[in-house]
């Protein structure tokens, strides 16, 4: 896989660039044919091996409706049909061979409008608008759904908004909000999750938080932060690794920094209880109770040597009013118990009050840690976590 970096603001903080560069994790960066129109705050998407760059701004009060296409096979650009509405700071997602332009900024206001581009006919059409107008948002595609995350708008409230668009039905749906407000952020998808990285918070401070979304549970997690906090970055995933590329810090200081994050791989060995006998905690699969009989261990890995030893565990619970006998109930989500373990706090019990048994719990682990984690199914109504044990 390859990552293309195109356009943007050049180092020095003012000049818009035409540069096109390709990054291959095994070999590094290579310069390619420059884009015909220098611009920043663009939208970029790839359809059938062709790179499309739409919209943007010149830095001199010019907003572009420009659509230019790059073919890696020939290293050549050609103009395509312009967008109906000039804009910048928009998001782009590609689903089923069509490119979708989401939100953005034009004429002094954030936009809610959505445009669909069909490369086979070189035509544009309007689609259902976002419920919340915004710009400088993060956009990612996962399983045919486009997620619009955070961004600036009429108030700080837009910086936590998450809305999902289904092109098949041309409809939007509100999702659980970001844990941390983020504008001038970026998003991508990897390993079945959406990742929103970096940006600015409600007071305009630049940060490097990594926020991960699980669409199966409509749940967000805060993971290890970028080593280099920044806004206005590029984000892409190749072979399950998330790459943060470029961006800006205060000044503005324009960055060429590239940092990589590997979502933790999770392996499990056994499901059971410590000390033998029937534990008051049980784990069920598809609603079927299972009494533990052995220790339950989870090992996380995937971060580089010296990566932060931080682990986030979420235990999602919600009562389904179906008694399973002996005071046992079926649980799923959305009540979330969220715990972060580190070297400074290596152990924490999670009390689960008023339960004789826990059935149907979903355990989700995310982080970048090399040390093992043991989940001990205790003999009381608590799930104990030990870090590096």
C-alpha positions in Angstrom: 0.0 0.0 0.0 1.0 3.6 -0.7 0.0 7.0 0.9 -0.1 10.1 -1.2 0.5 13.6 0.2 -0.7 16.4 -2.0 -1.0 20.1 -1.8 -1.2 21.9 1.5 0.7 24.8 3.1 4.5 24.6 2.6 7.0 24.9 5.4 7.2 28.6 6.1 3.5 28.9 6.8 2.1 30.8 3.9 2.7 29.5 0.4 0.3 26.9 -1.0 2.0 24.1 -2.7 1.5 21.9 -5.8 3.7 19.1 -4.4 2.7 15.4 -4.8 4.7 12.8 -2.9 4.1 9.2 -2.3 5.0 7.3 0.9 5.7 3.5 0.9 6.4 2.2 4.4 9.2 -0.1 3.1 11.1 2.5 1.1 10.0 6.0 2.2 9.1 9.1 0.2 9.2 9.8 -3.6 8.3 13.0 -5.4 5.9 12.8 -8.3 4.4 15.1 -10.9 3.1 18.3 -9.1 -0.6 19.1 -9.0 -1.6 21.7 -11.7 -3.3 24.0 -9.1 -1.5 25.0 -5.9 -4.0 24.8 -3.0 -4.5 23.8 0.6 -7.5 22.6 2.7 -8.4 20.2 -0.1 -10.3 16.9 -0.2 -8.6 13.8 -1.6 -10.0 10.4 -2.5 -9.0 7.5 -4.7 -11.4 5.6 -7.0 -10.2 2.7 -9.1 -6.6 3.6 -8.7 -7.1 7.3 -9.7 -6.5 10.1 -7.2 -9.0 12.9 -7.2 -8.2 16.3 -5.5 -11.2 18.6 -5.1 -11.8 22.1 -3.8 -9.4 24.0 -1.5 -8.2 27.5 -1.0 -5.3 29.7 -2.2 -4.6 31.6 1.0 -5.7 34.8 -0.9 -9.5 34.7 -0.4 -9.9 32.3 -3.4 -12.0 29.2 -2.8 -11.7 26.5 -5.5 -14.3 24.3 -7.2 -11.4 22.6 -9.0 -11.3 18.8 -9.5 -8.0 17.4 -10.8 -7.3 13.7 -11.3 -3.9 12.0 -11.0 -3.0 8.6 -12.6 -0.1 6.8 -10.8 0.4 4.6 -13.8 1.3 7.5 -16.1 2.4 10.1 -13.5 0.1 12.6 -15.1 -2.8 14.9 -14.1 -5.9 15.9 -16.0 -8.8 18.3 -15.2 -12.2 16.8 -14.4 -15.7 18.4 -13.9 -15.6 21.1 -11.3 -17.7 20.9 -8.1 -21.0 22.8 -8.2 -20.0 24.7 -5.1 -16.5 26.0 -4.3 -15.4 25.1 -0.8 -12.4 24.3 1.4 -11.8 22.5 4.7 -14.3 19.7 3.7 -14.0 16.0 4.1 -14.0 13.3 1.4 -15.1 9.7 1.5 -15.2 7.0 -1.3 -18.0 4.4 -1.3 -18.8 2.0 -4.2 -16.8 3.9 -6.8 -18.2 7.3 -6.0 -16.6 10.2 -4.2 -18.5 12.2 -1.5 -17.6 15.7 -0.5 -18.9 16.4 3.1 -19.3 19.9 4.6 -16.6 22.5 4.4 -16.5 26.3 4.4 -17.6 28.9 1.8 -18.9 32.4 1.7 -18.0 33.0 5.4 -20.1 30.0 6.7 -19.7 26.3 7.5 -21.5 24.0 5.1 -23.8 21.1 5.6 -24.2 20.2 1.9 -23.0 16.9 0.5 -21.9 16.4 -3.2 -21.5 13.0 -5.0 -19.0 12.7 -7.9 -19.2 9.8 -10.3 -15.9 9.4 -12.2 -17.4 7.1 -14.8 -19.7 9.9 -16.1 -17.6 12.8 -14.8 -20.8 14.3 -13.2 -21.8 15.7 -9.8 -25.1 15.7 -7.9 -26.3 16.9 -4.5 -27.2 14.4 -1.8 -28.8 14.7 1.7 -27.1 17.4 3.7 -25.4 16.7 7.0 -27.6 17.5 10.0 -24.8 19.6 11.5 -23.0 22.2 9.3 -19.2 22.1 9.9 -15.7 22.4 8.4 -12.2 21.1 9.3 -13.8 17.8 10.3 -12.5 14.3 10.2 -14.1 11.9 7.6 -13.6 8.2 7.4 -15.3 5.3 5.6 -15.9 2.0 7.3 -18.1 -0.9 5.9 -19.7 1.4 3.3 -20.7 4.1 5.9 -19.1 7.6 5.9 -18.4 9.0 9.4 -18.2 12.8 9.9 -16.4 13.5 13.1 -15.9 16.8 15.0 -15.0 20.0 13.2 -15.7 23.7 13.6 -19.1 25.2 13.2 -21.6 27.6 14.7 -20.4 26.8 18.2 -17.9 24.6 20.1 -20.7 22.0 20.4 -19.9 20.9 16.8 -16.5 19.7 17.8 -17.8 16.5 19.4 -20.6 15.8 16.9 -20.4 12.4 15.1 -22.8 11.7 12.2 -22.9 8.7 9.9 -24.0 8.8 6.2 -25.2 5.8 4.3 -24.9 6.4 0.6 -27.2 3.4 -0.2 -30.2 5.1 1.5 -29.0 8.7 1.3 -29.6 9.1 5.0 -27.7 10.4 8.1 -27.7 9.1 11.6 -26.4 10.7 14.8 -23.8 8.6 16.7 -22.3 8.9 20.1 -20.2 12.0 20.5 -16.4 12.2 20.6 -15.0 12.0 24.1 -12.7 15.0 23.3 -13.7 18.0 21.2 -11.7 18.2 18.0 -11.6 20.6 15.1 -8.8 20.8 12.4 -8.6 17.0 12.9 -8.3 14.0 10.6 -9.8 10.5 10.5 -9.2 7.2 8.9 -10.3 3.6 9.5 -8.3 0.4 10.3 -9.0 -2.9 12.0 -12.7 -2.4 12.0 -12.6 1.0 13.8 -12.6 4.7 13.0 -9.6 6.7 14.3 -9.8 10.5 14.9 -6.3 11.9 15.6 -5.1 15.4 16.7 -6.7 18.8 16.1 -7.7 21.7 18.3 -9.9 21.7 21.4 -12.6 24.1 22.6 -10.1 26.8 23.5 -8.1 26.4 20.3 -5.2 24.5 21.9 -3.5 21.9 19.7 -3.4 18.4 21.0 -2.4 14.9 19.8 -5.2 12.7 21.2 -6.1 9.4 19.4 -9.8 8.6 19.6 -11.1 5.3 18.4 -14.7 4.3 17.5 -16.2 0.9 17.5 -19.3 0.9 15.3 -20.6 -2.4 16.7 -21.1 -0.8 20.1 -21.3 2.9 19.1 -18.5 3.4 21.6 -15.5 5.7 21.7 -12.1 5.1 23.4 -9.2 7.5 24.0 -5.9 5.8 23.2 -2.2 6.7 23.2 -1.6 10.3 22.0 0.6 11.3 19.2 4.2 12.0 20.3 4.0 15.3 18.3 0.7 17.1 19.0 -0.7 18.9 15.8 -3.7 20.1 13.9 -4.5 20.0 10.2 -2.6 16.7 9.7 -3.1 14.0 7.1 -4.1 10.5 8.3 -4.1 7.2 6.5 -3.9 3.5 7.2 -1.8 0.9 5.4 -1.8 -2.8 6.4 -3.4 -2.0 9.7 -1.0 0.8 10.7 -2.2 4.4 11.1 0.1 7.1 9.8 -0.1 10.7 10.9 1.6 13.0 8.3 2.5 16.6 8.5 0.2 19.2 10.1 0.7 22.4 12.0 1.7 23.7 15.5 1.4 27.1 17.0 3.0 29.9 15.0 2.1 28.4 12.7 4.9 25.9 12.5 4.4 23.6 9.5 5.5 20.0 10.1 6.9 17.3 7.9 6.8 14.8 10.8 5.5 11.3 10.2 4.4 9.1 13.1 2.8 5.6 13.1 0.4 3.9 15.5 -0.3 0.2 15.5 -3.6 -0.7 17.1 -3.0 -3.5 19.7 -3.4 -7.1 18.6 -5.4 -9.1 21.1 -5.0 -12.8 21.9 -6.9 -14.7 24.6 -6.1 -17.9 26.4 -8.8 -19.6 28.4 -12.0 -18.2 30.0 -12.5 -18.9 33.6 -12.2 -18.0 37.3 -9.3 -17.9 39.8 -9.3 -20.3 42.6 -11.5 -23.0 41.0 -15.2 -23.6 41.6 -18.1 -21.6 40.0 -17.3 -17.9 39.8 -20.0 -15.3 40.5 -18.8 -13.8 37.2 -19.6 -15.6 33.9 -19.1 -14.7 30.3 -21.7 -15.5 27.7 -21.6 -15.8 24.0 -24.7 -14.8 22.0 -26.7 -14.8 25.2 -25.6 -18.3 26.3 -24.2 -18.4 29.8 -20.8 -20.0 30.3 -19.3 -20.8 33.7 -15.6 -20.1 33.8 -13.2 -22.9 34.5 -9.7 -21.5 34.0 -7.8 -18.2 34.1 -8.6 -15.6 31.5 -5.5 -13.8 30.1 -5.3 -11.1 27.5 -1.9 -10.1 25.9 -1.6 -6.8 24.0 1.2 -6.1 21.6 2.1 -4.2 18.4 3.7 -1.0 19.7 7.4 -0.3 19.0 9.9 -0.6 21.7 9.5 2.1 24.2 5.9 2.7 23.4 3.7 4.1 26.2 2.6 1.3 28.5 -1.1 2.4 28.4 -4.0 0.1 28.2 -7.7 1.1 28.0 -10.3 -1.5 28.9 -14.0 -0.9 28.3 -16.7 -3.2 29.8 -20.0 -2.5 28.2 -23.1 -3.4 30.1 -26.9 -2.8 29.7 -29.7 -4.8 31.2 -31.9 -6.8 28.9 -35.0 -7.8 30.9 -34.6 -11.5 30.4 -33.8 -13.4 33.6 -31.5 -16.3 33.2 -32.0 -17.8 36.6 -30.4 -17.4 40.1 -30.3 -13.6 39.9 -28.5 -13.7 36.5 -29.4 -11.3 33.7 -28.2 -10.9 30.2 -26.0 -7.8 29.6 -24.7 -6.1 26.5 -24.2 -2.3 26.2 -24.3 0.8 26.4 -23.3 1.4 30.0 -19.5 1.7 29.8 -16.9 1.3 32.5 -13.7 2.8 31.2 -10.3 2.3 32.9 -6.8 3.2 31.9 -3.9 1.2 33.3 -0.3 2.3 33.2 3.0 1.7 35.1 1.8 4.4 37.5 -1.5 2.6 38.2 -0.9 -1.0 37.4 -3.9 -2.6 39.0 -7.6 -1.7 39.4 -10.7 -3.6 40.4 -13.9 -2.9 38.5 -16.8 -3.3 40.9 -20.0 -4.7 39.4 -22.6 -4.1 42.1 -25.8 -6.0 42.7 -25.0 -8.9 40.3 -24.8 -12.5 41.2 -23.5 -13.3 37.7 -22.4 -11.3 34.7 -23.5 -12.8 31.4 -23.0 -11.6 27.8 -20.4 -9.0 28.6 -18.3 -7.5 25.8 -14.7 -6.9 26.6 -12.8 -4.4 24.4 -9.1 -3.8 24.8 -7.2 -1.1 22.9 -3.7 0.4 23.4 -0.1 0.2 22.5 1.7 -1.9 25.1 4.2 -4.7 25.1 3.5 -6.1 28.6 0.8 -8.7 29.2 -2.4 -8.0 31.0 -4.2 -10.5 33.1 -7.9 -10.3 33.6 -8.6 -12.3 36.8 -12.2 -13.4 37.3 -12.5 -12.8 41.0 -14.6 -14.6 43.6 -16.5 -11.4 44.3 -18.6 -9.2 42.1 -15.6 -7.5 40.5 -13.4 -7.9 37.5 -9.7 -7.3 38.5 -7.2 -6.1 36.0 -3.4 -6.4 36.5 -0.9 -4.6 34.3 2.3 -6.4 33.3 1.7 -9.3 35.5 
